[in-house]
């Protein structure tokens, strides 16, 4: 039953929205908020996108593909960072009727940023 989901792309990870994520997550890590702090830690002059924001790109892909499904469970591995201005592409496949395997990649180097298994629940007919 494998079926590829349409990819979900973010052309440029938005720096200003990182502050909104940090406020919602109560995350005060300066690498998300301050370019100088990110640069001191080796990220260049780019803020680092919070991990849950990266996972949200995968969830967006799933919800766009199947808007009636509910996210029942997510098991994710955070492998790398997305920086402000990076392009990101989410890809996935419906591996079973209620399970998507997905990954978010940085096209600039092909590295996976997040991988996840997303279990779905659909409303009863």
C-alpha positions in Angstrom: 0.0 0.0 0.0 3.0 2.3 -0.3 2.0 5.7 -1.9 4.3 8.7 -2.1 2.9 11.9 -0.6 3.3 15.1 -2.6 6.4 16.8 -1.3 6.1 19.9 0.9 8.7 22.6 0.3 9.8 25.7 2.2 11.8 27.9 -0.1 13.4 29.9 2.7 13.1 29.1 6.4 11.9 32.4 7.9 14.0 33.9 10.6 11.4 36.3 12.1 8.9 33.4 12.7 11.5 31.7 14.9 10.7 34.2 17.7 7.0 33.2 17.5 7.9 29.5 17.8 10.2 30.2 20.7 7.5 32.1 22.5 5.0 29.3 22.0 7.5 26.7 23.1 9.0 28.8 26.0 12.4 28.2 24.4 14.9 31.0 25.1 17.9 29.4 23.4 19.6 32.4 21.8 20.6 30.4 18.7 16.9 30.7 17.6 16.7 34.4 18.4 20.0 36.1 17.9 22.2 35.9 14.8 25.3 36.9 16.8 24.7 34.0 19.3 24.3 31.6 16.5 27.5 32.8 14.8 29.4 32.4 18.1 28.4 28.8 18.2 29.4 28.0 14.6 26.2 28.5 12.7 27.4 31.5 10.7 25.2 34.6 10.8 22.0 32.6 10.7 19.5 31.8 13.4 18.7 28.1 13.9 15.1 27.0 13.4 13.6 25.3 16.5 13.3 21.5 16.1 9.5 21.5 16.6 9.2 23.9 13.7 11.1 21.5 11.5 8.8 18.7 12.6 5.8 20.9 11.7 6.9 20.9 8.1 6.5 17.1 8.0 3.1 17.4 9.7 2.0 20.0 7.2 2.8 17.6 4.4 0.7 14.9 6.0 -2.3 17.2 6.7 -2.3 18.7 3.2 -2.3 15.2 1.8 -5.1 13.9 4.0 -6.9 16.8 5.7 -9.5 14.4 7.3 -6.9 12.4 9.1 -5.8 13.2 12.7 -2.3 12.9 13.9 -2.5 10.1 16.5 1.2 9.6 17.3 4.6 10.9 16.1 8.0 9.3 16.7 10.7 11.6 15.4 14.5 11.7 15.3 16.1 15.2 15.1 19.3 14.7 13.1 20.5 18.2 12.0 19.6 21.8 11.9 17.9 24.1 9.5 19.2 27.6 9.3 17.4 30.9 8.5 17.2 31.1 4.8 17.7 27.4 4.1 15.4 25.6 1.7 13.7 22.5 3.1 11.8 19.7 1.5 9.6 17.2 3.3 9.0 13.9 1.6 7.0 10.9 2.8 5.1 7.8 1.9 2.0 6.1 3.2 3.6 2.9 4.4 0.3 1.5 5.7 -3.2 2.8 5.8 -2.5 4.6 9.1 1.2 5.2 9.0 3.4 7.7 7.1 7.2 7.5 7.1 8.6 11.0 6.4 11.8 13.0 6.3 12.8 16.6 6.0 15.9 17.4 3.9 18.2 20.3 3.2 18.7 20.4 -0.6 21.9 22.4 -0.2 23.7 19.2 1.1 21.0 16.5 1.0 21.2 15.9 4.7 18.2 14.7 6.6 17.1 17.1 9.3 14.2 15.2 10.8 12.8 11.7 10.2 9.5 10.5 11.6 6.9 7.8 11.7 3.5 9.5 11.9 0.5 7.4 12.9 -2.9 8.6 11.6 -6.4 8.2 12.9 -9.3 8.8 10.5 -12.9 9.6 11.5 -15.3 6.7 11.4 -17.4 6.6 8.2 
